Structures are given as structure tokens and as C-alpha cells.
Amino acid sequence: QEFLRVMRTIDDRIVHELNTTIPTASFVGKIDAGQTCKELYQSLMDAHTSRERIIKNCIAQTSSVVKTLREEREKAQDNVALLKQLRKEQTKV
């Protein structure tokens, strides 16, 4: 969760990023706005792709844990702690 929060930084600061990417009238000739916008777009796409990959990996790992816990639950149906852990992992997915 912490890693995902850090990865959202670019999204959370998008207004600031746009304001610094688009030059003011005094900097129009010094900065290539088209290029800086392309770079900002590419960094956003890279961040989104990376975040999506991490989320899918997390879902796959947690689903695997849920499957294992379900199998254990079938063997020990009276284990309350196991049921609580199973429900916690299901909620996480």
C-alpha cells in the first residue's frame, strides 16, 4: 500500500506538473512546450503501467493465499482463526 501511495505522487501533483510544463509568456521561446508535454505524458503512462503491473501481481499473490486458506479451511472447518484470516485475505483481494 505504501509503495502504491508513492507511485501515485505524479497523479496527485498533476496540476503542479502541468503548471510547470506549460511555459508562461516570458518563457515561451526558451522551452519546447510540445516536448515537455510529451515527456509528462510518457512519465504518466509509465507510472500507470507500472502501478497496474504491481496491482495485478498483488491480486495474484493474494488470490493464491486465499486458495490455500480455502483448502486448509476445508480440512479444519472448526478453526475460527483460519476463517478470520481467510475473510481478511478475501477482503484484501
Buried (B, 14 or more C-beta within 10 A) or exposed (E): EEEEEEBEEBEEEEEEBEEEBBBEEEEEEEBEEEEBEEEBEEEBEEBEEEBEEEEEEBEEEBBEBBEEBEEEBEEEEEEEEBBEBBEEBBEBE
